[in-house]
């Protein structure tokens, strides 16, 4: 059975990687990674953030919420304080500047004010690359974050390249068929160091259960050891 699985995995790697793109070929000057909760940007593409930074790209980590609902037994205010501090520690490990938005974990909204807020954050930073959640996801905050970013991309005249990324595929991200990859092998240990700064979340189980298999599979698809995978949103007149 294991041999059969390996054969199919290798066949899939050949098929998926045939037309794969590498985000690192984009020569971006400024990137925003917009994640719904503290630890989302790091888990979904912390390696890519580090690789972009190595290329001289300015990278900003945007937290859509501050994890107010993410610590059982803690009030929203207590959880926010703890997770805000963890996010600062994580960004310090990566050498990346954080931005904290005003949505509430578990109670994020889509309305005119929230559309305007997201657009204002993006316009103020003037990125040429934005990475956010794939919108087909079991977590409402992930979906809402993606929708608001997509709307800003349209309202700003498609002024930046937009890529979607996966989080715990199968459990959260659904129907994700990547067309772009980044080899994160050289920076994966640093990515995990930053991710594990979010101590309140007991993340070791997520690494073993989701991130290790997912990043290894993407590495097989991209013919490397560990990779992060993306889907590029195509704008008008682009291929």
N, C-alpha and C positions, 0 to 999 in steps of 0.2 A: 504493500500500500504506500509506504514512504517513497519507494522508487517511482511509482506512478505519479504521485504528487509532484516530485521533483521534475519529472519530464514535462508535465503540464506547466509548471512554474517557469521552466526554461523556455518553453514554446511561447508563453505569454510575454516573457521578457523580450524576445526577438520581435514579436508583433508590435508591442507597445512602443518600443524604442526606435522603430524604423524612421519615423518622422519627428522624433522628439526634439524640442528646442531646449536650450540652456539659457535661463534668465541671465546668467552671468555674462552673456554676450551682448547684453543691452547697453552697457557702459552708462549706467544711470548716475545722475549727480545727487539726487535726493529721493529717498524712499520713506513712505509711511507704511507701517504694519499695524493694521487696526484690528484688534481682537476684542471679543466681547467681555472677557473677564481677565483679571490678573492670572497669569500663567498661560493664557491662550496664545498670545503672540510667540512666546518662547517655545511652546510645545509644537505649534503648527509650522513655524518656519524660523526658529532660533538659529539654525545653522545657516540659512540663507541670509539672515541679518548680519551674521558675523562675516560671511563671505563677501557680501556687498561692502561692508565696512573695510575689509582688507583691500578692496579695489579703489578705495578713496571716496566711496559714496557716503553721503551723510544719511544716517538711518535714524528714524524717530519711531519709538514704540508708543502707540496710542491705545489706551485702555478705555473701552466704551463704558464699562461700569467699574466699580472698585470692589466687587465681590461681596457686596453687603449681605447676600443670602447664602454665603458659602461656608459658614462655620457653624455646625449644629451647636445649639446651646448658647450662642452669642447673639446679642442684639445686632441690628444693622449697623449701628454706630461703632460698636466694638469690633465687629468683623471688618468694617471699612478701615479702621485705624490699623488693624493687624495686617490686612492684605495690602494696604497702601505702602506700608513699610517693607513688606516682602517684595513688592514690585520695584521699589527704589533699590533694594539690594540686588535684585536680579539685573536691573539695567546697569548698575555699577559694575557688575561682573562683566557684562558685555561691552561696557563703555559707550552706552547708547542713551540718548535723552528720552525721558518719558513725558507723555501728555496724559492727563486724566480728564475724561469727559464726565458728564453729569447724569448719565442714565443710572438706574438702580437695578442691581442684579436680581433677576426674576420678575421684574416689573418694568422692563424696557418698553418704550412706546414708539409708535410710528404716527406722527402727525405733522402739521405744518411747522411747528416750532422745532421739532426734532430734525426734520429735513433741513431746516435753515441752520441749525446748530452744526450738523455734520458738514454741510457745505462751507460754513465759516471756518471750521478747523482746517479743512483741506485747502481752502483758498489762502488762509494765512500762512500755511507752510510751503505752498507752491511746489509740490512734489512732481517728479516726472514718472514715478512708479508708486502705485498703491497696491498692497496685498491685504486681502481680507478673507473672511469665511466664505466657503461655498454655500449658496443660499438654500440648498436642499439638505436640511439638517434637523435632527430631532429636538434640538434645543432652541427654544423661541428667541432667546437673546442672540444666538448666532445668526438666525434668520433675519431678525430685525436689523442687526448691524450690517449684514450684507446688503439688504435692500436700501438702507440709507446711503451706503457708500455708492452703490450702483446709481442711485438717483443723482448724487453729487457729480459723478462722472459725466452723466448726460448734461446736467445743468451748467457745468463748467466747460462745455464744448469739447468733451473728450480730450481734455488737456493733459492727461497722464495715462500711462499704460496701466491697465487694471488686470490683476491676476487673483484668482481664487485659490484657496488652499484647504486641505483636509484636516480634520481633527478627530482622532479616534474613529476612523472609518469603520462602518458597520454598526457601531454603537451610536454614533452621532451623525457624521457625514454620510450621506447616501448618494448612490448613483454617480459616483465620482470617477471620471475617465480622463486621466491627465494627458496633457499634450506638451508639457514643459517640465523640466527637472533641474535640480541643482545637486551636485555631488557634495555632500557635507562631511565626508569621511574625515578630513583633516581637522574639522572644528567640532565634531560631535561631542567630545568630552567637555568642551567649554559650553556647548549648548545645554548639556545635562546639568552642569554646575549651576548655570543660570536658572534653569527650570526648577531645580531642587531648592532654590532659595524660597520658594513658596511652601514653606514647611507646614503650614496649617492644613494643607490639602492632602498630605500623605501620598505623595505622587509616585512612590516606588512601584506600587501595584499597576499604575497606568503605564509606566515605562515597560514593565515586563509583559503586561497583557495586551498593550496596544501599540506603543511607539516602536519598540524593538521589532515586532513582526512587520509593521507597516513600513518603516524606514528601510528595513532589509529587503522587503519585496520591491519597493521603489528603486532600491539600489540594483537589484537584479534586472529590473526593466531598463535601467539606464547604464548597465554594465559597470557598476562600481560597488563598493561595499555598503555604503549608507547614502540614501538620497531623500530629498523632499520633493514632492510632486505638486504640480499646479495646473490650472486651466486658465488660459488667457481669454479675456473678454474682447471680442473683436469689434472695433468701432467702424463707423461708416467709411467705405472706400478703402478699408484695410484688409489684408489677407493674413 
